[in-house]
Amino acid sequence: MSNTQNEWTVLSMLEWATPFFEEKGVKSPRMSIEWLLAHVLEIKRLDLYINYDRPLTQDELAILRPLVKRRAAHEPLQYITGEATFYNATLKVDERVLIPRQETEQLVQLIFDEYSKDTSLQVLDIGTGSGCIPIALKMERTNWDVHAIDISEEAIDLAQKNATLNHVDINFKVHSLFEPLMNNTSPFDLIVSNPPYILYGELDHLDTEVKEFEPHLALFCESTASMFKALSDFCDKNLSDNGKAYFEIHEEYGDETQRVFNEHGWKTSLLKDLDEKDRFVVIQR
């Protein structure tokens, strides 16, 4: 990061870093440097435009340089800044957990559309990761009794911190989906999950950002059938008679996923995301 001028300004940094990121094959090069600059300057990205002539101090440049280097190596912006937004929550994220996606926000919205504020539900999120789903649910539906499990102790540790950060009370527990018996006193009215649904054979087709930085435990499954059969067994033991379960799924395996649940006696609906891709399956007895 060298500059022939005497000093760097917000504008000169934007103009230098955008082509630099382009050259490195980084996705959204302009947005990337805006995001990093806004993070270092502790302002909103939009406010960069009214600060074009603002000089960057040596201290700010010292913080920015390693962040630019990390982004040039395709590390996700959310891991670099340590933060992601999801629905109504701000979450800490690092390599222990997946970065929350827009599709998962749509999953949360489906649930809000179905259940009003006056409902009182026992809810379980399976494979909670950063805790994004249960935190978003609890923030909007304060009277729900929300539980969440994950096989990763590290993920649960971070999810618990995120719940505290967003001032919500959630019961987190380290527990495997493949052990369907839970010690809950009563069955859940609502089960939700964004499980690992990418197949290992797809690894080479994924972006560097995903395959080299995000946790494979949270991304990949051996087969669609085995993953959703496990979810079927789990729901069979833990879902109330009138309950529903909502799952985010692989866009190319909607029919196969639905078939797994149908074969095990569930009534299912296959729903599309905002891009018109098969993305969600809802099941009930």
N, C-alpha and C positions, 0 to 999 in steps of 0.2 A: 504494500500500500504506500506508494510514493506519490508525491505531488510537487510539481515544479513551482506552484504558487507558494507564497509565504504561509498561507493558512488554508485549512480545509473549512468549507462551509457545508451546511446541510445540502445545498444544491450541488456543489462540486462532488460531494460524497455519493449522492444519488446518481450523478452522471458518470462517475468512475465505476461504481460497483455494479450497475445494471449490465453493461457489456461484459464485465469481468465474470459475473455469474452466468451470463449467456454462454460465454466461451467454455465454461466448466460444465455446461449442460444442466444447470440447476433449473428446476421448475419455477415458474413465476419469478423471474429474476428481479424485476422492479419491485414487486410486492415484498420480496425477501429482504431487500436492503431497507425498504420503508419500515418493515416490521422490526428489524434489528435496531435501526436508528431511533424509532419511537420508544423501544424498550430501554435503550441506553439513556436517552434524554428524559425518560419518564413523562412522555406526552402521548396524546392520541395520534394515530397515523395521519388523520386529516389535518392535524395542527402543524404537520411538517410544512404544509403549503404556505402557511403564514410566517414560517420561520426559515425560508429559503436562504436568507443572507446571514443567518446566525452562525458565527464561527464555532467550531468544535474545539473544546479545550484539549490539552495534552492528556489529561486524566480520562476524558470521554473517549479519545482515540485509543488509549491504552486498554479500555474496556471493550471497545468495538472490534479492534483488530482480531483477537482470537475468535470472536463470534463469527466474523466474516469468513475466517479460515474454516471453521466448523461447517458453516453453511455451504462453502465451496466443495466440501467433502460429502455433500448431500444429506447431512444430518437434518432431521425435521426441525422446523422453526420452534415448534412447541417444546421440544426437548432442550433446545438452546436457551430459550427464555424461561423454561421450567414451568410454563403455564399454558392452559387451554381454557377456552370458554365452551360451555355446553348448556344449551337451553337457557336456564336462568342462573347457572352456577359458574363460578370461577374455580378451576381445579389445578392443583399441582400435578404435573406429569413428569415422568422420567422413564428410563429404559425398562423399568419394572412392569410398566403397564402400556396398553395400547393407547394411542391418541384417539379421543372420542371423535366419531364421524357424524356428518350431517344426517346420514340415513338413520342412525340410532336416535337422533333428535326426533325424527319422524315417527319412530317406534313409540317414543314417549308421548308424542302428540296423539297417536291413535288411542292410547290408554286414556288420556285426558278427555278425548272426544266421547269415549264409551262410559266413563265413570264420573259422575258429578262431584262437586265439593261436599255434598251432604252424605255421600256414601262413607261407610266405615269398613275398611278392608284389612285383612291380613295379607301382606304382600311379600314375595320372595324374588330376589334377583339372583340368577345363577351365573357364575363367572363374572363377578362384578368389576374386576380390574380397578380402575381409578375410582370406582363408586359413582360414576356419572349418572347411571340410570336411577338407582334408589335415591340419590341426593336430589335429582331434579323432581322425582315423584313426591318426595317428602316435603320439599319446599313449597309445592303447590297444593298438596293434600295433607295438611298438617295432622289431621286426625287418623291417618292411616298408620297401621303398625307395620313398619317396614324392616325386612330382614335381607341380608345379602351374604352369599358364600363365594369363595374362590379357593382353588386348590393351592394357590401361591400365598404363602405367609407374607412375603414382601408386598404383594398387591394389597392384601388386607390391611397391612400397616399403613400404606399410603392412602387407601380409601378411608380409613378411620380419621386420618389427619384432614382429609378433604371434607368429611362430614363436620368436623369441628370448625374448620375454616368457614363453612357455609351455615353454621349454627343449626344443624339438624341432628336428631337423635336416631341412629340406625343401629340395628343389632347385626354386627359383622361376625363371621365365623369362618375359620379355615375348614373346608369340607369339599370332598370330591363329588362331582356329578355322578361318577360311576359307583358311588355308595348311596343308593337311593333312600336308605333309612335315615331319617333325621329325628332328633329328640324333641321336635316341636310339640307343644301340648295339643294344638288343634291344626287341622289341615289349612292350607292357604287358599284364599279366595282368588288370588291372582298370582300367577308365576310368570316371570319375564326373563328372557335371556338373549344376549347377543353372543352365541357360543363360537368357538373356533370352527370356521366352516370352509376355509380354503384348503384344497388338496395339495399334498406335498409336490405332486407333479407340476403344479402351477408356479412353483418357486421362481424359476428362471424368467417368467413373464412379468414378475412384479417389479415395481419401481425400486431403485436402490434404497430410497428413503425407507421403504417398508421392510424389504428383506434383510437389510443390513443393520437396521437400528431397532425395529420393534420386536417385542418378545414372541418368539415362534410358538411358545406354549399357548399363547392367546390367539394365534392366527390360524394354526394348521390342525387338521384332523386326518385320521387314516382314511376314513370314507364318510360320505354323507349319511349312508345307512347306519353305520355304527354310532355316529354322534347323535343322530336324531332318535335312534332306537333307545339310547341311554336316556335322552330327555323324556321320551315316552314312558319308560319305566319309572323314572323319577316322578313324573307328574301323576302316574298311576298311584303311587304311594302317598303323595303329598298334596294333591289338588283336591279341594272340596268337591262335593257332588255337583254343585252348580257353578263351579269355578271355571275360569278361562286361563289359558296360557298363551303368551305372545312371544314369537321368536323372530329374530332377524336371520335371514338365510342368504345363501349364495344365489345370485341372480340367474345363474344358468341351471340350477337344480330345483326349481320350484315344484315341478311335477313329481320329481323323485322324492323330495322331502315330504310333500303332501301324502304320497303313497305310503311312506314309512308309517306315518301316523294313522292313516286309514286302515292299514293292515293290522294295527293294534287296537282297532275299535274306536278311534276318535273321530268326531265330526270336525271337519277342517274348513277353513277359508284361506285362500291364497290372495294376498293383497299386493298392490304395486306401490313403488315409491314415487316421488315426484318426477323422476325421469322415466316413468312408465316401465320400470323393470320389476320383475317378480322379486319381492324383497322381504315379505313378512308372511308368516303362517300363524293363524290363530286356531287353537284347538279347544274343544270342550267335550265332555262325556256324551 
